[in-house]
Each structure stands twice: as structure tokens, then as C-alpha cells.
Amino acid sequence: MKRHTLTWRLFIRIVPVIIMTIVLIGMLSYKSAVQETGETYDAQMSNNANLMLSLLQDEIHEEVGGERRDVVPYVVDFSKDRMNVSRYLADRSDFRDESSSHMFRIWHGKKLLMCSKNALSSHSPQKKNGFSTVLYNGAAWRILSMPVPKDGVIVEVGEKMSVRDELVHQIFLDLFIPLLMIMPLVSFLIWGCIRNGLDVVRSLIRRIQEKSPEDLRQIEIDDVPSDLDPLVRSINRLLVILGQSLDAERQFADHATHQLRTPLAGIRLQLQLLGQTTDERERKTLVQDLLASTDRASRQVSQLLRAARMSHTEMRIQKIPLYAICASVIADMGEIVRSKNLTVSLDGDESALVLADETLLRLMIENIFENALKYTPEGGRITMFISPHKAGYHLTVEDNGPGIAPQNRARALRRFCRLDSRDTEGSGLGLAIVAEIIKKLGGEIALETPSAGKGLLVRLYLGSEISGL
């Protein structure tokens, strides 16, 4: 399907609105013209009736005085010069071509005294006082019936509605046709204005296209229209996220290279020695060292992948059963617990619900428990306890390993910081991952000394539904 430009989409939305506006203006103008023309012609008809009455006073008095007793009304023919009033009326523009557009009748009581040649039939009754519209010989007539009490007569003047209609149509055409004629020019100007107005959008697109992974500076919004601020701010946020993502990837690559260089070099050396030795005891020793080096490299890769996963995971906050997650983590590492003959316990509130991302929450607890397993000596114990606290829950993980000195606890929460590597192998990522996750979840972490005075107690605080978050 063809995709239209933004200019075209705006154009086809604006032009119909303008056309509808012109049509509406035309309709209102037509209605106004009809009303104004009607009022003007009605006023003119009233003036004509008075003029008619003034000019025909003598004839009216003659008819009313009884000098003429004809049953047939006196018919005024404007086409013949029978009397001065006839010639006067015929010369007036208001009464030209009476046979086709104007007429009059004068009554005395129920008797029709005189009328124009084209007047309504004498059989047509008098009209009610004021204005009325009648249909006569297939044409609509506007009739004014005006009584004259002092003379006892009623003057009726009439005018064909077609006269008014022609004038209204002419006014309407004189107004509407020019509007239609300038529509192409208006459309051209609208198209140009839209294209010119969208120059700022095209400029913004060019500035975005010029961006590269090496140039992720934010776009200046000072010269951007205010209604485009949300778009530019969203793009800037995306650039920040993209920069963070690229930094995380570079950092991951650097850390992976740094952390894996030593174990991989050791594995290579051990493989070379294994290929050169012929002593069976030495071969077995090298194989054991090779397995240990492989396990160490595998753990470091796992930790690095966890750190990368944590950095790129999109959070989905929901209610998570904390006790069930802890129990699942302990069960997954049951083989290590049995191999070191450790005593592990999980106690506390089994109904605890916390607001967190399930993937990140599990990753955090895995790192805490794995760290405790690593540093707890054989035959030692690890205790996990869940307790309510304020608007959430505390999760404490306590072991009886060597612990961390108070002055080193802040450093222990940084990436790749290994405080003592003489007895254990690690990458220095475990507690750092925990610290980063708890920060993303809006919780808190504290490293403390257990009440027994030996080992390490990791205390986590997580919000729950109680807080209304």
C-alpha cells in the first residue's frame, strides 16, 4: 500500500475543512440574502402601496362617490397612455413591465374598484391584512394588503417572488463563484505553508540521521516548536538509554576479556603440560587442575552473563511470593549444599508478597545464596528469614563464613571488587549484582555482622502491597 507523506496527509485534512467552511459561508450568505432581500422588497412594496394610493386618489374618490357604477372594476393598463397616473407609474422603475412582475387591486368593502391588467382574478377574495404569499397561474406572488380607514378602501399590491429569487441568486453567485475561483490558489498556498511549516521536522530528521554510536549527544530543543518537545525529549531519552546500553556492552566485553584472560591462559598452559607429560600421577593432577580451571571460568562466565542480563532486563513489576522464590533457589542449589554438608534453613512469613520483577528478584536471591555457599565452610550453616517491616518485608541471609570487615562493605557492593581471593574463586560480581537489582526494585541492602559475631548477614528490604505501591 502506498504511504503518503505527512504534507499530503495534512493537506487532505485541511482542504476539505476549508471547502466545508466555504459551503457553510455560502449557505449562511444565501439565507441572509433571502432575508435581507425579502425585508427590502417588503418595505418597497409598502412604499409602492402608499404611492399607489396617493396617485390614484381621484379615481378612487370617483369610484367610491358613485359616479361610476359599473359592476366590472376599472382596469388600469400601463401599456396605454390613458391617464397621467398610468404614464407616471409606467415610467417608474418599480412598475415597469407590470404585466409580468407587479400588480395591484383596490377594494371598497367587498367590491373590487380597480386593478391592474395582470392582477389576481376578481373571483380571488381579498387577502388578510399584511403580507401573504399566494400561488396564481403557476407563479408565487408576494401580496401586501393595506387598509385605508379614512377612505374605506383596501389596497393590495403584489410582486412575483421570482423577482426576489433572481436577485438572491445573483447575489449568491457573485459571492460564491469568486470563492470557488480562488480555491486553487488557496490550496496552493496551503500546500506551500504546510511544507514550509514541516521544515523543522525535516531538519530534526536530518539531525537524527547524522547520529552515530560515537555521537549520542542529546538534541537541542531550544529551536524546536513547543508541540514537538515531547518527541525530542523522547528521542533524547532513547539516546541516553542507547548510550547506557552501548556502555554496558563495552563494559561487559572489557570485563569478560579481563576476567577470562587468566583462567583461559591457565587452561591453555595446563593442556600443553598435559600433552607433554608421560607420568600418570602428574597427568591426573593436571586433569584435576584443568577441571578446576574450567569450573572457575564457567562460574565467571555465568556471573558476567547474569550481570549483562540484569542490565538489559525490562522490569515487569507484580506481586511475587517471596517465600516460594527463596525455597526454589535453595532447592536448585541443593547439590552444592549436600556436597559441602551445609545446614540451610528458611523461616519466617510464608505469605509474604513483594512488589518486584520475578526474574530480577530470583537473580538477586540466587547471587546472595550462591555467595553464602561460596564462603561458608564445610559443615557450616546458612539461615534465610523473612519478616514484615514497615510497608514491606525484610529478607535476611546469614552465614558463618569469614564475613566482611565493616570498612570493606561499601567496596564489596562494587563490580569486580574481590576483597580476599586466597581461599575462594570468584569474579567480584555477586554482591554488586545484588546491590544493582535492589536499587532498580526501589529497595535497600545492608551488610551486617550476625549476632554470633562471625560471618555475614545480608539484609534486604522490599516493598509490598501493604505500601500501596
N, C-alpha and C positions, 0 to 999 in steps of 0.2 A: 504494500500500500504506500502511495506517495506521501511523504512527510512534508508538510508546508512549513514555510519559515514563520518566525514569530511576527515579522512585519505583516505578512499576509493574514495571519490569524487575527491580529489586532484590527487590520483593515476591514475584514469581512464582518467584524463585530461592530465597528464604529459606523460604517456607511449605512447599513440598514437602520440604525438608530437615527441618523440624520434624515434618511428618506421618510421614516415614520414621523419625524418631527415636522418635516415639510408638509406631509399629508395632513397631520393634525392642524398645523397652521392654516392650511387651505380650507379644511372643514370649518374651523372657527371663523376664518375670514368670510367664508360663504354664509355662515349663519349670521354673522354680524352684518354683512352686506344686505342680506334679506331683511333683517330687522330695521336697519337704518333706512334702506330704500323704502320699505313699507311705511315707516313713520313719515318720511319726507313726502311721499306721494299722497298719503292720507291728509297731511297738512295742506298740500297743494289742492287736493280735492275740496277741502273745506273752504279755502280761499276762492276757488272757482265757483262754489255754490253761492257764496256771498256776492261775488262779482256777477254771476248769472242773475241773481235776484235783483241787484241794483240796475243792471242794464235792461231787464225786461219788466220794470215796474209798470210802465204804461200799458203794455199788452196784458199784464196780469190784472190791472185795475179794470181794463176794458172787459176782460172775460168775467171777472168777479162781479162787475157792475151790471151785467146782464145785457150789455149792448150786443154781445154775440151770444146766441142761444143755440148754436149748433151742437148737435149731440156728438159729432165727431170732433175730437180735440184738434186744436190748432197745431199744425206740424211745422216746425222750423227747418227749413232746408238751407244748410250753409253753402250749398253749391250754387245757389242763386242769389242775386243781389236784390232781394225783395224788401230789405229794410236795413236801416243803418246798423242796428244791433247785429243783424246777421253778418253784415260785412265786417263789423268790428271783431266779432267772435271768430270769424273765418280767418281774419288777418293775424290773430293771436297764435303764438306757437303752441299754447296749451290746447287749442281747439282745432288745430289743423287736422285734416283727414278724419273728421268726426265719424264718418261712416264706418271707419274701420277700428277706432280705438276709444272714442269718447261718446257719451250720450247723456241726455238729461230728460227728466219728466217733472211737471209741476201739477200738483193736485190741489183741489179745493174740496175739502171733505173727502167724499168717495168719488168725486168727479175728476177725471183727468182733463186739465185745462189745456195744456200744451206739452209738446215733447219734441225731441229731435227726431230726424228721419230714421235713425238706426236704433231708436230707443226700444226698451222691452215692450212686448205686446201690451195693448191696453187691457187685455184679459189677465195679465200678470198683476197680482194685487200689490198694494203698497207694501214697502218694506218697513220693518220696525225701525224706530229712531236709532241713529248711529250708523256704524259701519257693519256691513254684512257682505258675504261672498255668495254669488249665485251662479248657476250654470245655465247659459242661454245660447241656443243654436250651436251647441258643441264647444263653446268658449266660456272660460271662467271670467266673471266680471266682479269688480270691487265696487260696491254700491254704498253711497252716503245718503242717508235720509235725514233732512234737516227741517224741522217745523219752524214756521214763522208765525207766531201767535197774533201779532198785530194785524196781519193781512189774512189770517186764517188759511194759509196755504202751507203746503209741504213741498220742499224742493228736493228732488232726487238727482244726484249726479253719479255717473258711473264711468268706470275706466277698465279696459281689458287688462287682466292680470299678465298677459303676455308682454305688455309694455314694461312692466316691472321686471319680469323674468329676463327679458333681453338685456336690460341694464345690469342686473345682478350677474348674469353670465359673462357680460363684457368685463365687469369689474373683476370677477374671479379669474378670467383668462388673462387679463392684464397683470394680475398679481402672480398667478401660478405658473404661467409659461416662462417668465424670466427666471423663476426659481429652478424650473426644470432645465433651462438652458445653461445655468451656471453650475449644475451638478457635476459635469465632467471636470470643470476647473476646481471645484471644491474637493472632489475625490483625489485629483492630482495633488492638491495642496496637503490633504490629509495624509496621503502616502508619503510625501516628502517629509512632513513633520514627524511621522512615526519613525521613518528611517533615521532621521536626524536625532530623534529622542533616544533611539536604541544604540546610538554610537557609544554611549557609556557602557552598555552591556558588551558590545563587541570589543571595546578596549579592555574590559575586565577579562573577557575570554582570552585575549592575546596575552595578558599578564599571567594568567593561569597556565597557558600553554608554554610559556617561557620557563616555568618552574622545572626543576630537576631534583633528583635525590640529594644533590650537593647544595641546592639553593631552596631551602624550605622556609625562607623568611616570610613573615606574615604580610598580607596585602594591606596597604594603607587604605583607610576608609574615609579620610578627610575629603577626598574629591569624589566620593561615591554618593549618589542620592540617598536620602534617608530611608526610602522604602526598600532599598537594596542592602541596607545594613544587616538584616538577618541573614541574607545569603552570604555576604562577605564574612560575617562573623562565623558562620557555619563552616565555610571553606577554611578560615584560619584555624578553627578548632580541629578540622580534619588534618591540616598541615602539622599541627602540634602532635596529634596522635600518630601521624605517619612518621614524624621525626623521632618520636619516642620508640615507635616500632623498629625503625631502622637502627636507632641507637642500641635497642635491646638485641637485635640480630648481630650487630657488630660486637657488642659486649659478649654475647654468647659465643660467637666464633673465637674471639680473643681468649675468653676464659677456657673454652674447650681445648684450644691449642695449647694454652699454658698448663692446664691441669692434666691433659693426656700425654704431654710430651714425655714426662718422666716414666710413667708406667709402660708406655709403648716402647720406649728405649730399653727399659729393663726386660720386657718380654723379648725384644729382638736379641739382646745380649744373651739371655738365657737360652733361646733357641739355637744360637750359634754355639754356645758351650755344649748344649745337649747333642748337637751334631758332631762335635769333636771328641767327646769323652767316650771311653770304652769301659769305664768302671761302672758296674751295675749299681753299687750303692750311691755313687755320685750322680748317676742318671736318675735314680729315684728321688734324690734330694732336689735336683734341678726341675724335675717334673712337678714336685710339690710347690717349689718356689714359683714355677711358671703358672700353676693353678691359682696360687695366692695373688700373683700379679694380675692375672686375668680377672679374678674376682674384684680386686681393687679397682681396676679400670672400668669394670662393669658397674660398680657402685657409683663411681664418679660420673660416668655417662648418664646413669639413672638420675642422679642428683641434678646434673646440668639440664636434662630434659624436663625434669619437674620444675626447675626454675623458669625455663622458657615457657612451659605450659602455663604456669601461673601468670606470667607477664602478658600472655595473649588470650587468656580465657575471658570470655564475656560473661559477666555475672548474671545469674537468674535468682534473685532473692525470693525465698519461700520459707515456709515453716519446716524445720528439719528436726527429727527426733535425735537429740544429742547422745543419749544413752545407747541407742541402737547403732549409731555410727561408730562409737568407741568400741562396742562389743565386736563389730565387724572387723575393725582394724586389728584388734587383738587376735581374733580367730585367723586372719590372713597371715599373721606372723607367728603362728603357733609353733612352727617347726624350729624357728630360731630360739623361741622361749624354751622348748624342750631340750634343744642341743646344749644350752647354757645352764640348764637345770634352774631356771628362774621361777620365782613366785610372783605371779601377776594377779592383781585383784581390781575389780571395778565395782564401785559402790556409789550410793547417792540417789538422787531423784530420777527414777526411771521414766517419768512422764515429761521430763524437761524438753521444751520445744524452743529452738532459737531461730532467729531470722538470719539466714545465710544462704550462700550458694553451696549446693551439696558437693559439687566437685572440689571447690576450694576448701571447704570445711574438712572433707575427708583427707585431702592432700596435706593440710596443716596438721591434723591429728597423726597421720602416718609419719610425718617428719619428727614430731615430738616423741612419739613412741619409739621410732627407729633410733633416734638419738639416745634415748634412755637405754635401749637394748645394747647399743654400741658401748656405752660407758659403764654399764652395770656389770660388776664382776660375776663370774660363775657362782651359782648358788645364791645370788642376791635377790632383791625384791623390787618390784615396781608397783606403785599404787596409783590408780586413777579414781578421782572422786568428783561428783557433780553436786553442787549446792546452789540454791537460789541466792541471788544477791541483787538488791535494788530492783531495777526493771529488767533483769536478765538472770544469767547463771554464771557461776564460776566453774571452770574445769581445771583441776589441778592434777599434774602428773609428777609424782615424786619417785626418785630412785636413791639408792645408797651407793652411788658411784663416787668418783673423786670430786664432783661438783665444780663450780666456777667461783673464783675469788670475786668479792664484790667489786673491786676496781677493774675487773676484766669483763663484767657482764654487759656493759654497753657495747664493747668491741665484739662480743660473741654474737650480737644480733646483726653484724655486718657481713656482707658476702665475702667468701673466700678468706675468712679470718679463722685460722686454726691456732688455738691457744697452746696446745701441747699435743704433739704428734708422736711422742715416743712410744706409747703403748697402743695406739689405735690408728686406723687408716680412715681418712675422710677428705672431703673437699672443702669443708668450711661453709657449706651451703644450708645445712639442716635448719638451724635456728634462724638464719637470715630469711629463709623462705617463710617460716612461721611468722616472723615479725612483719613481713610484707603482706601476707594474707590477712592477718588480724587487722592491719591498718586499712586494707581495702574493705573489710567487713564492718569497719567502724567500731571495733572492739579495742581491748587493751591487753598488754602482755607484761608480765613481771617475772624476773628471775630471783628466787629467794633461796635461803638455806632452810632445809627441813628442821622440824622441832628437835630431831635426834642430833642435830649438829653436824651431820655428814651427808654428802650427796647434793642433789639439786632438785628444787621444786619449781616447776614452771606453772605459773598461774595465768589463766586466760579468762577474760571477761567477754561474754557475748550477749547482745541484746535479744529480747524475746518478744512474743506477742503481748506480754504484760505491759510493755512500754508504749504500746500503741503505735509502733513504728510501721 
